[in-house]
Amino acid sequence: MADGMLTSSSGTDQVTQRLSTEGADLLTLAGVADANLVELQKLLPVRVTLRGDAMALTGAVEAVEKAAVVAQRMIDAARQRQALEPDDVLRMSMEGGAASSGARIVLPGVRKIIQPKTAGQATYLQAIADNDIVVGIGPAGTGKTYLAVAAAVDALARKRVRRIVLARPAVEAGESLGFLPGDMQAKVDPYLRPLYDALEDMMPPDRVQKALETRIIEIAPLAYMRGRTLADAFVILDEAQNATSAQMKMFLTRLGVNSRAVITGDKTQVDLPKREESGLFQVERILPGIDGIAFQYLTDVDVVRHRLVRDIVKAYERDGVRDGERA
């Protein structure tokens, strides 16, 4: 039967739609113990069967039409050999969760495709491609840092920039650098670890090490940026909610010729002393409207970690609203 064709079940109001799975990795598509197919059935009232080179969806017309959209996204992911788990199926089912098929990054050396999993992430990646400075704001787990690092590695691989600079404020709740053991590098490395992790997921380990040794890639605390001019560079400031106003101005004025910057932050996780204004809040107030600078807001819909992270983010948001009402 032709791909996507609908047939009516005799004597019932149900229909069956068949989608071609030709070229898809069926183990990836179905998941362990058919977990992905079970998730699709749980999300939408349809019966899902996978036989040969076709996936059949049976149920009411409206449910089948909705399920077919999600199923096609699953099939496309399996054809590209992308990881596919029940959480991914859940994201694909959410309204507006379709990421643009063109907004993806193919990383050389690791045979890996970085593709946004939500519409918000797709818009974020497109904003990075179209603007010199992008400010990505959103809760934990929305891929702000990961996608920014992917865009930086892609720009370096395509020789659009000559180096990558990753910076982060060395500020954490309840901690002081002076009380940590070791020399200064040992003190700041724990704060920079998330940037190393993202980088190591996108480049072969030997290339990462060589790039760090030759300073083609630099990972450093934000304070180390003072007095420098960063030309031909892709610069990322992570955890920008913990940069002071003075530090943020210093960072933004480091950019040189043929440089671009991505600033990421979560406004709900500010660890600065109460007397210090977050530089992220300030730029959100004073920079909108400047040509070449874009703000992209991600929400709990864009959370791509464990599904409970999304529920946790929502719970904290609700509690924040109640606290505001009591204030």
LUMPABA-420679 format. One record per residue (C-alpha): residue in one letter; y, x, z. Coordinates in steps of 0.05 Angstrom, whole numbers, plus 32768, in hexadecimal, padded with zeros to 4 digits. Example, Ala and Ser with C-alpha at 12.3 -4.5 7.8 and 13.67 -1.06 7.14 Angstrom:
REM LUMPABA-420679
a7FA680F6809C/s7FEB8111808F/
//
This chain:
REM LUMPABA-420679
m800080008000/a804680197FF1/d806E803D8027/g8094800C8052/m80757FCD8033/l80727F8E805F/t80377F5E805E/s80307F1D8084/s7FF67F0F80B2/s7FD57ECF809D/g7FE27E9480CA/t80127EBA80F8/d805B7ECD80FB/q80487F1780FC/v80517F4A80C6/t80357F9080BA/q805D7FCA809E/r803C800A8087/l8060804C8084/s804680898060/t803680C4808E/e802480F38055/g8039813A8065/a8041812C80B0/d801A815080E6/l7FF281158101/l7FE381378144/t802E8141814F/l803D80FB8138/a800B80D98165/g8014810781A1/v7FE2811A81D6/a7FB380E081E1/d7FDE80B781B0/a801780B981E3/n804D80B481AD/l802E8077818E/v8024805781D2/e806E806481E2/l8083804281A2/q8059800581B3/k8076800481F9/l80BE800681DF/l80B57FD181AA/p80857F9781A7/v805B7FAF816D/r80147FC78163/v8011800E8146/t7FD5802A8121/l7FCF806D80FF/r7F9A807480C9/g7F9680A58090/d7FDA80B08071/a7FFB8071808D/m8017805580CD/a8012800A80D4/l80417FE180FF/t802F7F99810F/g80597F668133/a80947F36812B/v80C17F4580F0/e80FD7F5C811A/a80D27F888147/v80AE7FA8810C/e80F07FB780E9/k810B7FDA8127/a80CA7FFF8133/a80C8801680EA/v810A803A80F3/v80F0805F8130/a80AC806D8110/q80CE808B80D2/r80F580BA80FF/m80B480CE8121/i809280DA80DE/d80CD810480C5/a80CA812F8104/a807F813880FC/r8088814D80B3/q80B9818380CA/r8088819A8100/q80BA818B8136/a80A3817F817D/l809981358189/e808C811781CE/p809380D181ED/d80D980E38205/d80ED80F281BD/v80D280AE81A7/l80FB808E81DD/r813A80B081C5/m812B809D817D/s812680548192/m816A805281B3/e81A28032818D/g81CA80678168/g8195809A8178/a818B80AF8131/a81A380F58125/s81BD810680E1/s8185812580B8/g81B78157809B/a81D0816F80DF/r819B81A380ED/i819681ED80F5/v815D821780DA/l815882578103/p813C829580DF/g810782BF8100/v80EB828A812E/r80DA825480FA/k80FF82218125/i812881E58111/i815E81CF8142/q816E81878134/p81998158815D/k81718121817D/t81AA80EF8187/a81E680D8815F/g821480F88193/q81F2813B818A/a81F78135813E/t824281288143/y824981628173/l822781928142/q825281788109/a829181828133/i827C81CA813F/a827481D480F4/d82B881B480E4/n82E681D1811A/d82FB82148136/i82F981FC817E/v82CB81C58199/v82C981AB81E0/g8287818B81F1/i828881618230/g824D813C824D/p821981398284/a81DE81678290/g81A78166825C/t81CF81518220/g81C5819281FA/k820D81AA81FD/t81FD81F38208/y81BC81F581E0/l81DA81D981A1/a8217820581A7/v81EB824381AD/a81C2822C8171/a820282258148/a8218826A815D/v81D5828A814A/d81D782668107/a821E827F80FA/l820982C6810B/a81CB82C280DE/r81F582A980A4/k822782E280B0/r826082B180BC/v827082D880FC/r825F831F8111/r824F83118159/i824282DC818F/v826482DC81D2/l824882AE8208/a827182A68248/r826A82808288/p8293827B82C8/a826E829D8302/v827B82638330/e8245823A8353/a82448208838C/g823D822983D0/e8233827083B5/s825E82AE83B3/l825082EA8386/g8260831A83BE/f8226830283E8/l81F2830883B1/p81C6834783B0/g81C9837E837C/d8200839C8350/m82328372832A/q8204836782EE/a81CD834F831D/k81FE8321833F/v821682FE8300/d81D582FB82D8/p81BB82BC82FC/y81FA829782E7/l81EF82AC829E/r81A4829E829C/p81AA825A8278/l81CD827D823E/y819682B1823A/d8162827A823B/a818282548201/l818A829481D9/e814282AB81E4/d812A826781CB/m814C82728188/m814082BC8177/p810482EA817B/p8106831181BD/d810E8355819A/r8149833C8172/v816A832081B1/q8162836281D5/k817C838B819A/a81B8835C8191/l81C9836281DB/e81C383AE81DA/t81F083B4819D/r8220837F81B9/i82188353817C/i8209831F81B2/e822E832481F4/i822182F98231/a825483038268/p827A82E082A1/l82BA82BF828A/a82E482F082B3/y82CD83288285/m82F28308824A/r8337831A8264/g836083488238/r8331834381FC/t833B832981B5/l82FC83098198/a82FE830D814C/d82C582FA811C/a82A182DA8157/f8280829A816C/v8295829181B4/i8276826081E5/l8292824F822A/d825C822B8251/e826582048293/a82B082018283/q82BC81CF82BB/n82B8820B82EA/a82EF823282C5/t8333822F82E4/s8370821B82BA/a8385826482B7/q8340827A82A1/m833C8244826C/k837F8259824E/m836982A2824F/f83288290822B/l834A826581F5/t837D829C81E6/r834682D081DB/l833482B38197/g834382E0815C/v833D82DC8110/n82FF82B880F6/s82E882A3813C/r82D282608155/a82C48246819B/v829B821181BC/i82AB81FC8203/t827881D48229/g827D81B2826D/d8268817A829A/k82A2815A82BF/t8274814082F6/q825E8185830C/v829E81AB831E/d829181E18352/l82D881FC8357/p82FD81F88399/k832281B683A0/r836681D88399/e835481F48354/e835D81C98316/s832381CD82E5/g833981EB82A2/l830B81B98280/f8333817F829B/q837481A08286/v835F81AD823D/e834581668239/r838B8150824B/i83B6817F8221/l838E819481E3/p837A815281C0/g839F8148817F/i83A28192816C/d8385819D8126/g834681C78129/i833481B38170/a8301817C817A/f82E7815981B9/q82A0813E81B9/y8288811381F3/l823E810D8201/t822180D88230/d81E080C68253/v81C880AB820F/d81C880F481F7/v819E810F8230/v816281338211/r813F814E824F/h810C81278278/r811980DD8274/l812780DB82BF/v8164810782B4/r818580CE828D/d8176809E82C6/i819080D082F9/v81D180D982D2/k81DB808D82CF/a81CD80868319/y820280BA832B/e8233809882FC/r82278055831E/d823080758362/g82708096834B/v828B80528336/r827A8035837A/d829B806F839D/g82D980638373/e82DA801A8386/r82D5802C83D1/a830C806083CC/
//
